[in-house]
Amino acid sequence: MKELKVTVIGGGSSYTPELINGFLKRKDELLVKEIVLFDVEMGREKVEIVSKLAERMIKKVGLKTKIRVSFDRREALEGADFVVTQFRVGGLDARARDERFPLKYNVLGQETCGPGGFAKALRTIPVILGICKDIEEVCPDAWLINFTNPSGMVTEAVKRYSNVKCIGLCNVPIHMKMTFAEVLGVKPEELFVEYIGLNHLVWAKSIYLYGKDVTKDLIEQMTDFESLSMKNIPAIDWDRDYLRAVGMFPSPYHRYYLMTQEMVKEEQEAASENGKGTRAEVVKEIEKKLFEIYKDESIDTKPKELDKRGGAYYSDAAVSLISAISNNKKEMHTVNVLNNGMLKALPDNCIIETNAIIDNTGATPILLKSPLAEEAVGLIHLVKSYEMLAVDAAVTGDKQKALKALVNNPLIPSINVAKQLLDELLTINKEYLPQFFN
């Protein structure tokens, strides 16, 4: 096995122990000589806490992998074989603003969907493209594994505006597959799930068990549709008649598009004076406790409390993808890749989320057994139109493109509301959006 250097951008994230755990689980198939945890100066305290926990985790299993902290991005990237991005521009405070400011307009406040997700994309895309410029100059052969949200749009920006080898990743598909396996009482590897759509708008089109299509049976067996949710999404039950009608399973994030009024009400109640707070505010409290646990020098494994953070199966998705590339496995993964004719209603050069064979050449999408139903394609087409405009707006700082993007977003009710949202969004994010103000 080749010795690997892995650079993690956003190394001080509370998710990092999850990532380290993934490498430990695959120690027999990946020879990682060095993991560099890069972060900005503002994140110094967190990354140093996380690095010490990572060192203890590695020592416990007897590996010699070196953990190193860096605040110099180009130095951290030097000689990297894989670059994992998991950063958040503006931190959880920016996310909390994303979740709160749309609610006064009776519009969804969420970190990847609607105006909140748009704000996050505008802050994030210029930064990822700066990272890509460094990769092109410092480690041009490295693979970029992007986990930074909104993952589909970030990956699209990388593909359109850089030459970096990049595959986007999300833990939603693997989370759904684990749920299906639990309901059926089988091992996840015994299932084949046909995924197609966009990041956070992906459909489980068909579920196969030993070659038999069990999708309809699974819809009937699901006694608790809340289990089709995730830690960071309000668990409103799916309507069984609707699932029978479409004959597919929507991702947990589909709730934001298909149950919009209920989700807005849920968020407004959470954000009210007597509510529990927005998801970002809840996560801030979870993270305070997590980092106190991380400081404990007796802790040398991934703490179980990390599961409350919402990144379940992240390490399984990310590290297994790295292993598939490094070991030329020709293994199936669900990833964000170029469309190239998979969804004929969409441009070939846009990013979709689907199954692909992964080897040392990258991702080769797997053809669908049958076309995706028109009722699913319509929403996907509308959201992709918004996403492509949003990427251009983030790169150019063009306010007209930003307005067109918001008007195209199906979660925005009118042009007038879109204009108000855009004005407030730019104002509260001014320090992170120089492209709109210079």
ABEGO torsion letter per residue (X at the ends): XBBBBBBBBGAABAAAAAAAAAAAAAAAABBBABBBBBBBAAAAAAAAAAAAAAAAAAAAAGBABBBBBBABAAAAABGBABBBBABBBGEAAAAAAAAAAAAAAGBBBBAABEAAAAAAAAAAAAAAAAAAAAAAAABAABBBBBABOBAAAAAAAAAAABABBBBBBBAAAAAAAAAAAAAAGBBAAABBBBBBEBBGABBBABBBBGGBBAAAAAAAABABAAAABBAABBBBBBBAAAAAAAGBBBBAAAAAAAAAAAAAAAAAAAABAABAEBAAAAAAAAAAAAAAAAABAABABBBAAAAAAGABGAAAAAAAAAAAAAAGAGBBBBBBBBAGGABAABBAABBBBBBBBBBAAEBBBBBBABBBBAAAAAAAAAAAAAAAAAAAAAAAGBAAAAAAAAAABAABABAAAAAAAAAAAAAAAAAABAAAAX
